[in-house]
Amino acid sequence: MKIGIQKDYDYIELWKESMIDHDGNIPKRLKDDQAEEAFWSSMLERKKQHKPDPYAQVVQRELLPLLNSDDHVLEIGPGWGNYTFAIADKVQKLTCIDSSKSIVQFLESQAAAKGVRNMQLIHEKWEGEKEREKYDVVFGFNCYYRMYDIGEALLKMNESANRLVIAGMTTGPEKPHYMELHQMGYKINLRRRDYIHILHVLYQLGILANCKIVKLQSKKSYSSYEELIRDNTTKILDAHYNDHEVETIINKYVLEQDGKYEYVYPFHAALMYWSPVRI
């Protein structure tokens, strides 16, 4: 649905500003293609075969009913395929585009292993891709973190879809121990961009999107106390902090059993979707 609004605030500029980290810099992965490629190559070294993250399987239950069996779907930035093969099973054809060569090679190998024959994989950056082929559905989940000009990216998604556009992101709350430490005065590297920014940008562009919030749960297990603490202090920006105080707060949210530590907390996903409109 297209709406007419008066632009009182530039949410596209807010998105750009929020790409800058707490030190006033754009993180290397966001601006350096080689750094991004190195990240995904390292991640995939540990992933021998495709297996969607547990939370993604919950999101799939909300996503798949939006798709039709005769759809040609474009998936932007599929990563290691949290949604890719579930979509391919549902639709007539799936085209995936990703800037990482490692991702494309991984998905090609997994498609071959699974006998999936209705997938096309393109190694290219979505923002730089010039051809505007039309697809029934354009879909992207958690793929916006490197898209500096988010307005142009969303408009391109809108223009490339015949029937539906779906933009998805995981969202808060942050881990509860980080929020408690933040309230106590600690400097925490809290997320700076979220699904609400995309909703605001869409509104600014004249697109009123539906938004479905999906309840999720994260459960992470640690084989040692040292691993638990190391993994749950990475967002603390203070150069020096009280170790005992921080560990006391973390331990409030952790269950220990048989020498293992489990941290369970809620978070959400947002699925924003709309019928393409003329801008």
LUMLOTOR-586835 format. One record per residue (C-alpha): residue in three letters; chain; x, z, y; residue number from 1. Coordinates in pm, 1 decimal. Layout:
{sedo ALA	drenkol A	east X	up Z	north Y	keke NUM};
...
This chain:
{sedo MET	drenkol A	east 0.0	up 0.0	north 0.0	keke 1};
{sedo LYS	drenkol A	east 131.4	up -93.7	north 344.3	keke 2};
{sedo ILE	drenkol A	east 63.1	up 126.9	north 641.5	keke 3};
{sedo GLY	drenkol A	east 125.7	up 108.4	north 1013.7	keke 4};
{sedo ILE	drenkol A	east 315.3	up 399.6	north 1161.4	keke 5};
{sedo GLN	drenkol A	east 498.3	up 488.4	north 1476.5	keke 6};
{sedo LYS	drenkol A	east 864.4	up 551.5	north 1406.2	keke 7};
{sedo ASP	drenkol A	east 944.2	up 893.8	north 1550.9	keke 8};
{sedo TYR	drenkol A	east 1246.8	up 961.4	north 1332.7	keke 9};
{sedo ASP	drenkol A	east 1495.1	up 729.7	north 1164.4	keke 10};
{sedo TYR	drenkol A	east 1502.6	up 838.7	north 800.6	keke 11};
{sedo ILE	drenkol A	east 1734.8	up 552.5	north 708.8	keke 12};
{sedo GLU	drenkol A	east 1998.2	up 692.0	north 944.9	keke 13};
{sedo LEU	drenkol A	east 1934.6	up 1039.9	north 803.7	keke 14};
{sedo TRP	drenkol A	east 2009.6	up 903.1	north 455.3	keke 15};
{sedo LYS	drenkol A	east 2336.5	up 753.2	north 580.0	keke 16};
{sedo GLU	drenkol A	east 2433.4	up 1077.5	north 751.4	keke 17};
{sedo SER	drenkol A	east 2362.3	up 1273.0	north 433.9	keke 18};
{sedo MET	drenkol A	east 2613.7	up 1063.4	north 238.6	keke 19};
{sedo ILE	drenkol A	east 2886.3	up 1250.0	north 425.6	keke 20};
{sedo ASP	drenkol A	east 3008.0	up 1559.0	north 242.1	keke 21};
{sedo HIS	drenkol A	east 3070.3	up 1907.9	north 378.9	keke 22};
{sedo ASP	drenkol A	east 3419.3	up 1802.5	north 491.6	keke 23};
{sedo GLY	drenkol A	east 3282.2	up 1515.7	north 697.4	keke 24};
{sedo ASN	drenkol A	east 3392.5	up 1243.0	north 452.7	keke 25};
{sedo ILE	drenkol A	east 3215.3	up 993.4	north 231.6	keke 26};
{sedo PRO	drenkol A	east 3315.7	up 1090.5	north -126.4	keke 27};
{sedo LYS	drenkol A	east 3554.0	up 845.4	north -289.6	keke 28};
{sedo ARG	drenkol A	east 3315.1	up 740.0	north -565.4	keke 29};
{sedo LEU	drenkol A	east 3058.3	up 633.9	north -307.9	keke 30};
{sedo LYS	drenkol A	east 3289.2	up 389.8	north -130.0	keke 31};
{sedo ASP	drenkol A	east 3552.9	up 294.3	north -387.9	keke 32};
{sedo ASP	drenkol A	east 3440.8	up 61.5	north -669.2	keke 33};
{sedo GLN	drenkol A	east 3751.9	up 137.3	north -874.6	keke 34};
{sedo ALA	drenkol A	east 3688.6	up 512.3	north -853.9	keke 35};
{sedo GLU	drenkol A	east 3329.8	up 455.7	north -965.6	keke 36};
{sedo GLU	drenkol A	east 3444.4	up 239.0	north -1255.4	keke 37};
{sedo ALA	drenkol A	east 3698.8	up 503.4	north -1359.7	keke 38};
{sedo PHE	drenkol A	east 3425.0	up 768.8	north -1357.8	keke 39};
{sedo TRP	drenkol A	east 3195.2	up 574.3	north -1589.0	keke 40};
{sedo SER	drenkol A	east 3479.0	up 466.1	north -1815.3	keke 41};
{sedo SER	drenkol A	east 3576.9	up 831.5	north -1859.4	keke 42};
{sedo MET	drenkol A	east 3217.0	up 939.3	north -1922.3	keke 43};
{sedo LEU	drenkol A	east 3160.7	up 673.5	north -2186.6	keke 44};
{sedo GLU	drenkol A	east 3477.5	up 760.3	north -2377.7	keke 45};
{sedo ARG	drenkol A	east 3289.4	up 1069.3	north -2496.1	keke 46};
{sedo LYS	drenkol A	east 2966.1	up 883.6	north -2574.1	keke 47};
{sedo LYS	drenkol A	east 3010.4	up 705.7	north -2903.8	keke 48};
{sedo GLN	drenkol A	east 2650.7	up 590.2	north -2932.5	keke 49};
{sedo HIS	drenkol A	east 2338.7	up 572.6	north -2721.2	keke 50};
{sedo LYS	drenkol A	east 2133.0	up 888.4	north -2704.5	keke 51};
{sedo PRO	drenkol A	east 1912.8	up 961.1	north -2402.6	keke 52};
{sedo ASP	drenkol A	east 1946.1	up 1295.0	north -2228.0	keke 53};
{sedo PRO	drenkol A	east 1670.3	up 1538.2	north -2337.3	keke 54};
{sedo TYR	drenkol A	east 1510.6	up 1541.7	north -1991.1	keke 55};
{sedo ALA	drenkol A	east 1491.6	up 1160.2	north -1988.8	keke 56};
{sedo GLN	drenkol A	east 1271.7	up 1162.2	north -2296.2	keke 57};
{sedo VAL	drenkol A	east 1019.2	up 1371.6	north -2100.8	keke 58};
{sedo VAL	drenkol A	east 1033.0	up 1130.8	north -1805.5	keke 59};
{sedo GLN	drenkol A	east 984.0	up 837.3	north -2042.7	keke 60};
{sedo ARG	drenkol A	east 639.3	up 971.4	north -2131.6	keke 61};
{sedo GLU	drenkol A	east 534.8	up 928.2	north -1767.0	keke 62};
{sedo LEU	drenkol A	east 724.4	up 603.8	north -1710.0	keke 63};
{sedo LEU	drenkol A	east 626.7	up 390.4	north -2009.3	keke 64};
{sedo PRO	drenkol A	east 247.5	up 390.1	north -1946.2	keke 65};
{sedo LEU	drenkol A	east 321.8	up 216.7	north -1613.0	keke 66};
{sedo LEU	drenkol A	east 465.5	up -82.9	north -1801.0	keke 67};
{sedo ASN	drenkol A	east 281.5	up -366.1	north -1976.4	keke 68};
{sedo SER	drenkol A	east 385.8	up -529.0	north -2302.0	keke 69};
{sedo ASP	drenkol A	east 419.2	up -872.4	north -2136.0	keke 70};
{sedo ASP	drenkol A	east 630.5	up -747.3	north -1842.2	keke 71};
{sedo HIS	drenkol A	east 973.9	up -874.6	north -1746.8	keke 72};
{sedo VAL	drenkol A	east 1141.5	up -561.3	north -1608.5	keke 73};
{sedo LEU	drenkol A	east 1453.8	up -532.1	north -1396.0	keke 74};
{sedo GLU	drenkol A	east 1640.9	up -202.6	north -1437.0	keke 75};
{sedo ILE	drenkol A	east 1894.0	up -124.8	north -1163.5	keke 76};
{sedo GLY	drenkol A	east 2191.8	up 93.3	north -1254.5	keke 77};
{sedo PRO	drenkol A	east 2090.7	up 184.0	north -1611.3	keke 78};
{sedo GLY	drenkol A	east 2388.4	up 415.5	north -1672.6	keke 79};
{sedo TRP	drenkol A	east 2423.9	up 491.1	north -2042.2	keke 80};
{sedo GLY	drenkol A	east 2065.1	up 389.7	north -2108.5	keke 81};
{sedo ASN	drenkol A	east 1845.5	up 694.6	north -2059.7	keke 82};
{sedo TYR	drenkol A	east 1546.1	up 460.9	north -2015.9	keke 83};
{sedo THR	drenkol A	east 1685.8	up 121.5	north -2113.2	keke 84};
{sedo PHE	drenkol A	east 1604.5	up 100.0	north -2482.6	keke 85};
{sedo ALA	drenkol A	east 1268.0	up 274.4	north -2449.2	keke 86};
{sedo ILE	drenkol A	east 1173.7	up 12.3	north -2188.6	keke 87};
{sedo ALA	drenkol A	east 1306.1	up -271.6	north -2405.1	keke 88};
{sedo ASP	drenkol A	east 1086.1	up -149.6	north -2692.0	keke 89};
{sedo LYS	drenkol A	east 778.8	up -160.7	north -2468.2	keke 90};
{sedo VAL	drenkol A	east 814.4	up -485.6	north -2269.7	keke 91};
{sedo GLN	drenkol A	east 867.2	up -856.2	north -2332.1	keke 92};
{sedo LYS	drenkol A	east 1202.0	up -880.2	north -2153.5	keke 93};
{sedo LEU	drenkol A	east 1441.3	up -640.5	north -1981.5	keke 94};
{sedo THR	drenkol A	east 1716.9	up -738.4	north -1739.6	keke 95};
{sedo CYS	drenkol A	east 1972.2	up -469.7	north -1646.4	keke 96};
{sedo ILE	drenkol A	east 2215.0	up -495.0	north -1357.8	keke 97};
{sedo ASP	drenkol A	east 2506.4	up -255.1	north -1310.0	keke 98};
{sedo SER	drenkol A	east 2825.9	up -258.3	north -1104.0	keke 99};
{sedo SER	drenkol A	east 3024.0	up -90.9	north -1384.9	keke 100};
{sedo LYS	drenkol A	east 3183.6	up -317.4	north -1643.8	keke 101};
{sedo SER	drenkol A	east 3214.7	up -18.4	north -1878.9	keke 102};
{sedo ILE	drenkol A	east 2839.7	up 41.7	north -1860.6	keke 103};
{sedo VAL	drenkol A	east 2756.6	up -321.9	north -1930.6	keke 104};
{sedo GLN	drenkol A	east 2993.9	up -334.7	north -2229.5	keke 105};
{sedo PHE	drenkol A	east 2855.7	up -8.0	north -2367.5	keke 106};
{sedo LEU	drenkol A	east 2493.6	up -124.0	north -2342.0	keke 107};
{sedo GLU	drenkol A	east 2582.3	up -461.4	north -2493.5	keke 108};
{sedo SER	drenkol A	east 2738.3	up -289.4	north -2794.6	keke 109};
{sedo GLN	drenkol A	east 2442.5	up -53.4	north -2833.6	keke 110};
{sedo ALA	drenkol A	east 2190.3	up -337.3	north -2804.2	keke 111};
{sedo ALA	drenkol A	east 2375.4	up -524.1	north -3078.6	keke 112};
{sedo ALA	drenkol A	east 2383.3	up -213.9	north -3300.2	keke 113};
{sedo LYS	drenkol A	east 2010.4	up -157.2	north -3250.5	keke 114};
{sedo GLY	drenkol A	east 1920.2	up -522.6	north -3297.1	keke 115};
{sedo VAL	drenkol A	east 1766.0	up -544.3	north -2950.4	keke 116};
{sedo ARG	drenkol A	east 1733.1	up -909.6	north -2850.0	keke 117};
{sedo ASN	drenkol A	east 1511.9	up -903.4	north -2541.3	keke 118};
{sedo MET	drenkol A	east 1778.0	up -760.0	north -2304.7	keke 119};
{sedo GLN	drenkol A	east 1991.1	up -940.7	north -2050.4	keke 120};
{sedo LEU	drenkol A	east 2284.3	up -753.3	north -1893.6	keke 121};
{sedo ILE	drenkol A	east 2436.7	up -848.1	north -1558.9	keke 122};
{sedo HIS	drenkol A	east 2766.7	up -707.3	north -1432.0	keke 123};
{sedo GLU	drenkol A	east 2708.8	up -708.8	north -1058.2	keke 124};
{sedo LYS	drenkol A	east 2633.9	up -475.7	north -770.9	keke 125};
{sedo TRP	drenkol A	east 2261.4	up -472.5	north -699.8	keke 126};
{sedo GLU	drenkol A	east 2310.7	up -447.2	north -324.2	keke 127};
{sedo GLY	drenkol A	east 2542.7	up -747.9	north -322.3	keke 128};
{sedo GLU	drenkol A	east 2339.6	up -965.4	north -556.5	keke 129};
{sedo LYS	drenkol A	east 2218.7	up -1258.9	north -346.4	keke 130};
{sedo GLU	drenkol A	east 1960.9	up -1423.1	north -568.5	keke 131};
{sedo ARG	drenkol A	east 1618.6	up -1272.3	north -539.2	keke 132};
{sedo GLU	drenkol A	east 1464.9	up -1356.3	north -874.1	keke 133};
{sedo LYS	drenkol A	east 1117.3	up -1221.6	north -925.4	keke 134};
{sedo TYR	drenkol A	east 1036.1	up -966.5	north -1194.6	keke 135};
{sedo ASP	drenkol A	east 705.8	up -812.0	north -1292.5	keke 136};
{sedo VAL	drenkol A	east 849.0	up -462.7	north -1249.2	keke 137};
{sedo VAL	drenkol A	east 1161.8	up -342.0	north -1067.8	keke 138};
{sedo PHE	drenkol A	east 1282.0	up 1.4	north -1178.4	keke 139};
{sedo GLY	drenkol A	east 1574.1	up 225.2	north -1088.1	keke 140};
{sedo PHE	drenkol A	east 1637.9	up 589.7	north -1172.2	keke 141};
{sedo ASN	drenkol A	east 1915.6	up 798.1	north -1012.7	keke 142};
{sedo CYS	drenkol A	east 2085.9	up 477.4	north -901.0	keke 143};
{sedo TYR	drenkol A	east 2068.2	up 524.6	north -523.2	keke 144};
{sedo TYR	drenkol A	east 2365.5	up 752.8	north -460.6	keke 145};
{sedo ARG	drenkol A	east 2597.5	up 463.2	north -362.1	keke 146};
{sedo MET	drenkol A	east 2335.5	up 265.6	north -166.7	keke 147};
{sedo TYR	drenkol A	east 2439.7	up 319.6	north 193.0	keke 148};
{sedo ASP	drenkol A	east 2170.4	up 99.4	north 345.0	keke 149};
{sedo ILE	drenkol A	east 1882.5	up 250.4	north 151.8	keke 150};
{sedo GLY	drenkol A	east 1624.8	up 66.5	north 362.7	keke 151};
{sedo GLU	drenkol A	east 1760.1	up -275.4	north 264.5	keke 152};
{sedo ALA	drenkol A	east 1787.3	up -168.9	north -100.2	keke 153};
{sedo LEU	drenkol A	east 1426.0	up -53.3	north -117.5	keke 154};
{sedo LEU	drenkol A	east 1304.0	up -364.5	north 64.1	keke 155};
{sedo LYS	drenkol A	east 1492.3	up -577.9	north -186.8	keke 156};
{sedo MET	drenkol A	east 1325.0	up -390.3	north -473.4	keke 157};
{sedo ASN	drenkol A	east 989.0	up -447.9	north -304.1	keke 158};
{sedo GLU	drenkol A	east 1055.1	up -819.6	north -252.9	keke 159};
{sedo SER	drenkol A	east 1180.0	up -869.5	north -610.1	keke 160};
{sedo ALA	drenkol A	east 870.0	up -729.4	north -782.1	keke 161};
{sedo ASN	drenkol A	east 550.9	up -915.5	north -861.9	keke 162};
{sedo ARG	drenkol A	east 347.6	up -621.4	north -989.4	keke 163};
{sedo LEU	drenkol A	east 515.2	up -283.1	north -949.2	keke 164};
{sedo VAL	drenkol A	east 820.4	up -105.1	north -810.3	keke 165};
{sedo ILE	drenkol A	east 932.4	up 228.8	north -959.2	keke 166};
{sedo ALA	drenkol A	east 1199.3	up 443.4	north -795.0	keke 167};
{sedo GLY	drenkol A	east 1294.9	up 762.1	north -977.9	keke 168};
{sedo MET	drenkol A	east 1522.0	up 1057.9	north -911.9	keke 169};
{sedo THR	drenkol A	east 1589.9	up 1397.6	north -1059.1	keke 170};
{sedo THR	drenkol A	east 1533.9	up 1673.8	north -807.5	keke 171};
{sedo GLY	drenkol A	east 1559.0	up 2048.8	north -756.9	keke 172};
{sedo PRO	drenkol A	east 1559.1	up 2330.7	north -755.6	keke 173};
{sedo GLU	drenkol A	east 1933.1	up 2386.8	north -774.7	keke 174};
{sedo LYS	drenkol A	east 2057.1	up 2626.7	north -1040.5	keke 175};
{sedo PRO	drenkol A	east 1912.3	up 2966.0	north -939.6	keke 176};
{sedo HIS	drenkol A	east 2247.8	up 3144.9	north -922.3	keke 177};
{sedo TYR	drenkol A	east 2364.8	up 2894.1	north -659.0	keke 178};
{sedo MET	drenkol A	east 2053.6	up 2956.0	north -450.2	keke 179};
{sedo GLU	drenkol A	east 2103.8	up 3331.8	north -474.5	keke 180};
{sedo LEU	drenkol A	east 2468.8	up 3302.1	north -372.8	keke 181};
{sedo HIS	drenkol A	east 2367.5	up 3073.6	north -85.0	keke 182};
{sedo GLN	drenkol A	east 2121.5	up 3336.5	north 37.9	keke 183};
{sedo MET	drenkol A	east 2400.7	up 3592.8	north 21.0	keke 184};
{sedo GLY	drenkol A	east 2611.8	up 3384.6	north 260.0	keke 185};
{sedo TYR	drenkol A	east 2827.6	up 3182.7	north 21.5	keke 186};
{sedo LYS	drenkol A	east 2897.5	up 2819.6	north 111.8	keke 187};
{sedo ILE	drenkol A	east 2743.1	up 2608.3	north -163.4	keke 188};
{sedo ASN	drenkol A	east 2762.9	up 2232.7	north -209.1	keke 189};
{sedo LEU	drenkol A	east 2386.3	up 2185.7	north -226.9	keke 190};
{sedo ARG	drenkol A	east 2244.7	up 1837.9	north -274.3	keke 191};
{sedo ARG	drenkol A	east 2211.9	up 1654.8	north 56.2	keke 192};
{sedo ARG	drenkol A	east 1981.4	up 1369.4	north -50.6	keke 193};
{sedo ASP	drenkol A	east 1666.8	up 1394.1	north -255.6	keke 194};
{sedo TYR	drenkol A	east 1355.5	up 1202.4	north -354.0	keke 195};
{sedo ILE	drenkol A	east 1177.6	up 1314.5	north -35.9	keke 196};
{sedo HIS	drenkol A	east 1428.2	up 1112.3	north 167.6	keke 197};
{sedo ILE	drenkol A	east 1328.2	up 799.6	north -26.0	keke 198};
{sedo LEU	drenkol A	east 959.1	up 873.1	north 26.9	keke 199};
{sedo HIS	drenkol A	east 1024.0	up 909.5	north 399.4	keke 200};
{sedo VAL	drenkol A	east 1222.8	up 584.6	north 410.4	keke 201};
{sedo LEU	drenkol A	east 942.5	up 402.3	north 230.2	keke 202};
{sedo TYR	drenkol A	east 692.3	up 544.9	north 477.0	keke 203};
{sedo GLN	drenkol A	east 913.1	up 430.0	north 764.3	keke 204};
{sedo LEU	drenkol A	east 924.7	up 81.2	north 611.8	keke 205};
{sedo GLY	drenkol A	east 545.9	up 72.6	north 594.8	keke 206};
{sedo ILE	drenkol A	east 509.7	up 147.8	north 223.8	keke 207};
{sedo LEU	drenkol A	east 291.2	up 434.2	north 105.2	keke 208};
{sedo ALA	drenkol A	east 409.9	up 513.5	north -248.7	keke 209};
{sedo ASN	drenkol A	east 251.3	up 720.9	north -521.0	keke 210};
{sedo CYS	drenkol A	east 467.6	up 1010.9	north -633.6	keke 211};
{sedo LYS	drenkol A	east 454.0	up 1181.6	north -972.6	keke 212};
{sedo ILE	drenkol A	east 651.0	up 1506.0	north -1012.8	keke 213};
{sedo VAL	drenkol A	east 756.4	up 1573.7	north -1371.5	keke 214};
{sedo LYS	drenkol A	east 847.7	up 1927.1	north -1479.4	keke 215};
{sedo LEU	drenkol A	east 1175.0	up 1946.0	north -1671.4	keke 216};
{sedo GLN	drenkol A	east 1405.0	up 2206.6	north -1818.5	keke 217};
{sedo SER	drenkol A	east 1782.3	up 2210.1	north -1846.7	keke 218};
{sedo LYS	drenkol A	east 1944.2	up 2399.9	north -2130.6	keke 219};
{sedo LYS	drenkol A	east 2321.9	up 2413.5	north -2148.7	keke 220};
{sedo SER	drenkol A	east 2525.9	up 2601.2	north -2405.8	keke 221};
{sedo TYR	drenkol A	east 2884.6	up 2721.9	north -2368.7	keke 222};
{sedo SER	drenkol A	east 3122.3	up 2820.0	north -2645.9	keke 223};
{sedo SER	drenkol A	east 3315.5	up 3063.2	north -2426.5	keke 224};
{sedo TYR	drenkol A	east 3260.0	up 3283.8	north -2124.5	keke 225};
{sedo GLU	drenkol A	east 3544.7	up 3107.8	north -1941.8	keke 226};
{sedo GLU	drenkol A	east 3372.5	up 2772.0	north -1989.1	keke 227};
{sedo LEU	drenkol A	east 3045.3	up 2917.0	north -1859.1	keke 228};
{sedo ILE	drenkol A	east 3205.8	up 3052.1	north -1541.6	keke 229};
{sedo ARG	drenkol A	east 3414.3	up 2741.0	north -1481.1	keke 230};
{sedo ASP	drenkol A	east 3113.4	up 2510.1	north -1507.0	keke 231};
{sedo ASN	drenkol A	east 2893.1	up 2725.1	north -1283.0	keke 232};
{sedo THR	drenkol A	east 3129.1	up 2782.2	north -990.8	keke 233};
{sedo THR	drenkol A	east 3209.9	up 2418.3	north -912.9	keke 234};
{sedo LYS	drenkol A	east 2965.1	up 2405.0	north -619.8	keke 235};
{sedo ILE	drenkol A	east 3110.3	up 2707.2	north -440.4	keke 236};
{sedo LEU	drenkol A	east 3292.2	up 2579.0	north -131.9	keke 237};
{sedo ASP	drenkol A	east 3449.4	up 2908.0	north -24.0	keke 238};
{sedo ALA	drenkol A	east 3827.0	up 2895.9	north -76.0	keke 239};
{sedo HIS	drenkol A	east 3821.7	up 3263.1	north -174.6	keke 240};
{sedo TYR	drenkol A	east 3532.2	up 3461.2	north -313.3	keke 241};
{sedo ASN	drenkol A	east 3459.4	up 3781.0	north -501.3	keke 242};
{sedo ASP	drenkol A	east 3489.1	up 3686.3	north -870.0	keke 243};
{sedo HIS	drenkol A	east 3307.2	up 3994.6	north -993.2	keke 244};
{sedo GLU	drenkol A	east 3018.5	up 3945.6	north -750.4	keke 245};
{sedo VAL	drenkol A	east 2979.2	up 3578.5	north -841.8	keke 246};
{sedo GLU	drenkol A	east 2996.0	up 3644.9	north -1216.6	keke 247};
{sedo THR	drenkol A	east 2738.0	up 3923.0	north -1184.2	keke 248};
{sedo ILE	drenkol A	east 2494.6	up 3676.5	north -1026.1	keke 249};
{sedo ILE	drenkol A	east 2562.7	up 3405.3	north -1287.1	keke 250};
{sedo ASN	drenkol A	east 2514.8	up 3649.4	north -1574.7	keke 251};
{sedo LYS	drenkol A	east 2160.6	up 3728.2	north -1456.4	keke 252};
{sedo TYR	drenkol A	east 2056.7	up 3381.7	north -1571.8	keke 253};
{sedo VAL	drenkol A	east 2252.5	up 3357.5	north -1895.9	keke 254};
{sedo LEU	drenkol A	east 2163.2	up 3463.0	north -2249.6	keke 255};
{sedo GLU	drenkol A	east 2450.4	up 3556.7	north -2481.8	keke 256};
{sedo GLN	drenkol A	east 2404.1	up 3527.0	north -2856.3	keke 257};
{sedo ASP	drenkol A	east 2664.5	up 3520.4	north -3135.1	keke 258};
{sedo GLY	drenkol A	east 2948.7	up 3462.9	north -2891.2	keke 259};
{sedo LYS	drenkol A	east 2776.7	up 3166.3	north -2724.1	keke 260};
{sedo TYR	drenkol A	east 2621.4	up 3150.6	north -2378.8	keke 261};
{sedo GLU	drenkol A	east 2306.3	up 2962.8	north -2286.4	keke 262};
{sedo TYR	drenkol A	east 2188.4	up 2882.1	north -1934.6	keke 263};
{sedo VAL	drenkol A	east 1828.1	up 2760.3	north -1905.3	keke 264};
{sedo TYR	drenkol A	east 1665.1	up 2668.5	north -1574.9	keke 265};
{sedo PRO	drenkol A	east 1382.8	up 2445.1	north -1447.1	keke 266};
{sedo PHE	drenkol A	east 1418.3	up 2126.0	north -1246.3	keke 267};
{sedo HIS	drenkol A	east 1205.1	up 1816.6	north -1188.7	keke 268};
{sedo ALA	drenkol A	east 1196.0	up 1439.7	north -1171.3	keke 269};
{sedo ALA	drenkol A	east 1012.0	up 1231.2	north -914.4	keke 270};
{sedo LEU	drenkol A	east 866.9	up 890.9	north -999.8	keke 271};
{sedo MET	drenkol A	east 772.1	up 699.3	north -685.5	keke 272};
{sedo TYR	drenkol A	east 583.2	up 376.1	north -751.4	keke 273};
{sedo TRP	drenkol A	east 388.9	up 119.2	north -554.4	keke 274};
{sedo SER	drenkol A	east 250.9	up -232.0	north -567.1	keke 275};
{sedo PRO	drenkol A	east 482.5	up -464.0	north -370.7	keke 276};
{sedo VAL	drenkol A	east 368.8	up -535.0	north -17.1	keke 277};
{sedo ARG	drenkol A	east 453.8	up -786.5	north 250.3	keke 278};
{sedo ILE	drenkol A	east 667.9	up -628.9	north 519.4	keke 279};
